[in-house]
């Protein structure tokens, strides 16, 4: 069974990274490695039910699982100019955690290639959805064991704030301060008999607009019956973030369909920079379960010490509690490291 967008993206990616440069002064090839070891202790009734209590070495934590919604990655990036105003851009990303390179479909992060110019950016391959990327970094605890996503604070999974989608296409552009992204993914599994696509394609969009110290954000995703999945697999997100001096405050609301979490998330967080090194962080969320009375709460406190722009130490505590499922408390410390080559073509 053919997967045309996946094969096209990977062929173009190889071409984009290895082809001879058209303009030698505007080429880029780099390798970036992200690592985040975290030592954590987990307790609570929900953790006991999953047999997930005690000490763990992990990278991220989500949905009661270690090394989930993690930060570690290996990226290979390439850029070269093909016309005076157009560039080919490509990224090959691998998913790395404290157990090494992930297996199966989780092994790759982005596998994408496309064109970038004054008319916008068009990308094809294995992509993040605009629903995920819109406001993803607004949570200062994101991708740590204290994060809100997949922990009753924000949605997780491929059609939330985690994961990637194969056979996808995205287009991004900006009109003045208004930025938007359109996204679509081809469903090639639902009609196995004909070997074609069924029409149950996934789609999404996001928009962001800064207004003075406030940034406004909106996003939507619909993957109903995509890849033989459930109906009503859709979500809508609205948010705003305010920044001034050392303070950053952010909040967003998510409405998730019955094919996803079937509930509403209301999340807020705050970050305060004491100086160039110390950062204090906090988050709080409420989850309203529309399917029943299994509501939930999320709360976290953390601190980060920035020793260098590529090296920091963080620590803190997170607590989640759901009416029927019980509680989970996790505390610990972690190190975040970024190793980058810079432009290998420029050396």
Secondary structure, DSSP 8 states (H G I E B T S, - for coil): ---HHHHHHHHHHHHHHHS--SSGGG-EEEEEEEE--EEEEEESHHHHHTT--EEEEES-EETTEET-S---EEEEEEEEESSSSEEEEEEEEEEEETTEE--GGGSEEEEEEEEEETTEEEEEEEE--HHHHTTGGGSTTTTSTT-SBTTTSB--STTTTS--EEEEEEEEEEETTEEEEEEEE---SSBTTTTB--S--EEEEEEEEEETTEEEEEEEEE-TTGGG--S--EEEEEEEEEEETTEEEEEEEEEE-TTTT-EEEEEEEEEEESSSSEEEEEEEEEEEESSSS--EEEEEEEEEEEEETTEEEEEEEEEEEETTTEEEEEEEEEEEEEEE---TT--
